[in-house]
Structures are given as structure tokens and as C-alpha cells.
Amino acid sequence: MKRILIDLFFSSTLCFAVNAQNAKPLLPPGEKWKDDKGNFINAHGAGVLFYNGAYYLYGEIKKGKTRLVPNQSWEDYRVEAGGISCYSSKDLLHWKYQAIALAADKTDPLSDIHASKVIERPKVIYNERTKQFVMWMHIDKEDYSYAHAGVAVSSKPKGPYKYISSIRPNGQMSRDMTIFKDDNGKAYLIYASENNNTMQICLLSDDYLSPTKKYIRILENQRREAPAMFKHEGKYYLITSLCSGWDANPAGYAVADSVMGEWKQMGNPCLGKDSATTFHSQSTYVLPLDGKKGSFIFMADRWNKLDLEDSRYIWLLLHVNHGRVEINN
């Protein structure tokens, strides 16, 4: 059936095509996406930084055989930690492989970023005052008992990033996490805590390299993970998922008038078929679309627990309509 290009969503070049029944993105959900060299993009649990006219994609490198960690109460599937990859794009459609932004340590088993550890959900923001690119990530042991947030810095968006250290912010567990930089330059670490029984939001220091003592506990006793925060028309939105191991579940979102304010839960933002499983995926990041008021890209992972390297990506258009978040497949 003839396809008609109906809108220019992604930096005016990534288009959505329509057939007689519905609109579908030209980056098909769940298919393998290739970079400029023809290699499959390996960037899981990803985040995006827009800097100097280019988008930088950072994600977990998952490569090699998937194994099941023994003696766990859940399906603790793992691959050897490969570090953090970096890709760049001018249009969000064509991606150039840049480098391993943060390499895993192959020699020191005591290192936070040793290949035997967990290095997950990297997010990068730029600090205009220090001229540093700051990466935060979830650092853990393979049994998830460590529950730290790690930080690294670079003078270039593609790295290499120098790993500094990890911490439990204010002594609190930090597992699935993201970071959010507000319009005023303040930055926040958002993380699943207390064995995933709460989400917490912590103000970062002015250089973005350490948590401050200012933090709040939200979504108490809700068992949430996979946070993704964004802002629209003065309100703040946080998408999370339930905790169900590698299996997909319905997303939920909350809204607040300020980052450190009172958060109100609003329900599932996904609409239509497969909305009860977040379209068989789990949230990782929400990217604003320049020039499209109220439009964003919802980024998620379709995990393949038996072959984590072959986990796929879901990028869908997200709208905010009269304060309600809507994601359509």
C-alpha cells in the first residue's frame, strides 16, 4: 500500500508513514536497528543528550552469552558488563557509531565497573559552568545487593568518560535510575530505592557530581522502577514501570507542579493494543522534540531475557494533551 509522509517529527527528517489504518514509524518497533557501518546498535537502557546540533545516544553494551545467576529469588539473567556505548545523529534516524564512552574494567574485580558487575541505564547531561559532560548510571553486583549510583565525566560528549565513584545517595539504595536537568540548570537524580518500594528524587550538586542532602520519597509502597522524567508547560511528568523481572507490565505516570513537590499518580499513559504491557517493553527515557509543542519520543527496551544482546528498542511518539500523557503504538 502506498505510504504517504504526513509529518516530520524527528528533527524535521525522521518521518512517520501512514497506511489506510494507522501511522507507523520508519524505525519499526522491535526490529534490529543498524548504525552507519551496518552493525546493530548496542545501546540498552539508553538516554539521549542533545548538544551542539547533534543527538548523542548512550546505552548499555550487552554482548555475549546470557547466563542465569544461581540462588536468586528472581530470574537474574546477566551478560558480562561491556561498558557504555555512544552513537550520534543529526536526525534521530541515521546513527553513527562514535566510541565506547565508558569502558568496562577487565582487570580489577574490585572495581565498580569491572566486567563482572552491573553497569546500567546511563544518562548524560552537560554542565555549562564546568564545561563537563556528566554521566550517571546504576552500579551493582550481579545479585543487585550493592544498589549504588555511579558517576563519570568527560570533556567531550562521546568520551572517553573517566569513572569517579559510586554512592548510595543519602545512604539510600539506588537501582534503576535516570537524571533530569531543569530549565534553570538544576539537575536531579531519580532512582528506585528501598528495595524498589519507593522512588526517590535527589537534587544534585552544582557541578552535578554528587547528591545533595535535599531529596524526597515518592510513590511509596508502589514497587516502581525504570523512571523517565520530562517537563511540559511548567509541569513535571514521571513514567515508571512495575517490578516484574524481565516481563513487561503496564506503565504508569505521575505528575507534579515542581520536581520536589507532591506527585500525583495518573494511571497508564499507553493507549490501544498491547498497552497493558507497554507494547511489550519497559521505559528508559523521554526525549523532547524541538519545534513540536507537547510532542516527545518515548524510548523503551523490549528485553529478551534469554538473549540480552538481542533485546530490541521501542521509540514511540508521546503527546501531552490537556495534561494527560498519551503514548500510541
NORBEL-V644273 format. One record per pair of residues at least 4 apart in sequence whose C-alpha atoms are under 7 Angstrom apart, sorted by the first residue. I is the first residue (numbers start at 1). J is the second residue. Records with the same first field share a line. If there is no record, write none. Layout:
I=J  J
//
This chain:
1=19
3=17  18  19
4=17  18
5=15  16  17  18
6=16  17
7=15  16
8=12  13  14  15
9=14  15
10=14  15  91  92  289
11=91  290
13=91
14=91  92  93
15=25  26
16=23  24  25  26
17=23  24  25  26
18=22  23  24
19=23
29=313  314  315
30=302  312  313  314
31=312
32=40  312
33=40  41
34=38  39  40  41
35=39  40  41  94  95  96  97
36=94  95  96  97
42=61  62
43=58  59  60  61  85
44=59  60  61  301
45=59  60  120  121  284  301
46=57  58  59  60  121  122  284  285
47=57  58  59  122  123  285
48=55  56  57  58
49=55  56  57  124  125
50=54  55  56
51=55
53=90
54=88  89  90
55=88  89  90
56=86  87  88  89
57=86  87  88
58=84  85  86  87  122  123
59=84  85  86  121  122
60=83  84  85  120  121
61=82  83  84  85
62=79  81  82  308  309
63=79  82  309
64=79  309
65=79
66=77  78  79  306  307  308
67=77  78  79
68=75  76  77  78
69=76  77
72=76
74=245
75=245
77=305
80=115  116
81=104  115  116  117  118  119
82=103  104  115
83=102  103  104  119
84=100  101  102  103
85=99  100  101
86=97  98  99  100  101  158
87=95  96  97  98
88=95  96  97  98
89=94  95  96
98=158
99=158
101=158  159  160  161
102=160  161
104=113  114  115
105=113  114  115
106=114  115
108=114
109=114
112=117  139
113=117  119
117=140  141  142
118=139  140  141  142
119=137  138  139  140
120=137  138  139
121=137  138  176  177
122=135  136  137
123=135  136  137  178  179
124=133  134  135  136
125=133  134  135
126=132  133  134
127=131  132  133  207
130=207
131=155
132=153  154  155
133=153  154  155  156  157
134=152  153  154  208
135=151  152  153
136=149  150  151  152
137=149  150  151  177
138=148  149  150  175  176  177
139=147  148  149  150
140=144  145  146  147  148
141=145  146
147=168  173  174  175
148=166  167  168  173  174  175
149=166  167  168  174
150=165  166  167
151=163  164  165  166  209
152=161  162  163  164
153=161  162  163
154=159  160  161  162
168=172  173  174
169=211
170=213
172=193  194
173=193  194
174=191  192  193
175=191  192  193
176=191  192  225  226
177=190  191  192  226  227
178=189  190  191  227  228
179=188  189  190
180=187  188  189  229
181=185  186  187  188
182=186  187
187=203  204  208
188=201  202  203  204
189=201  202  203  204
190=200  201  202
191=199  200  201
192=196  198  199  200  224  225
193=197  198  199  200
194=198
196=223  224  225
197=220  221  222  223  224
198=217  218  219  220  221  222  223  224
199=217  218  219  224
200=215  216  217  218
201=215  216  217
202=211  212  214  215  216
203=211  212  214  215
204=208  210  211  212
205=209  210  211  212
216=260
218=263
223=242  243
224=240  241  242  243
225=240  241  242  243
226=240  241  282  283  284
227=238  239  240  283  284
228=238  239  240  283  284  285  286
229=237  238  239  286
230=236  237  238  286
231=235  236  237
232=236  294
234=257
235=255  256  257  258
236=255  256  257  258  259
237=253  254  255  256
238=253  254  255
239=251  252  253  254
240=251  252  253  283
241=249  250  251  252  282  283
242=249  251
246=303  305
248=277  278  280  281  282
249=276  277  278
250=268  275  276  277  278
251=268  269  278
252=267  268  269
253=265  266  267  268  269
254=263  264  265  266
255=263  264  265
256=261  262  263  264
257=261
269=325  326  327
270=275  278  326  327  328
271=275  326  327  328
272=328
274=278  279  280
275=279
277=281
278=282
279=329
280=302
281=300  301  302  303
282=300  301  302
283=299  300  301
284=299  300  301
285=298  299  300
286=296  297  298  299
287=296  297  298
288=295  296  297
289=295  296  297
294=319  320
295=317  318  319  320
296=317  318  319
297=315  316  317  318
298=315  316  317  318
299=314  315  316
300=313  314  315
301=312  313  314
302=311  312  313  314
303=308  311  312
304=308  310  311
316=327  328  329
317=327  328
318=326  327
319=325  326  327
320=324  325  326
321=325
//
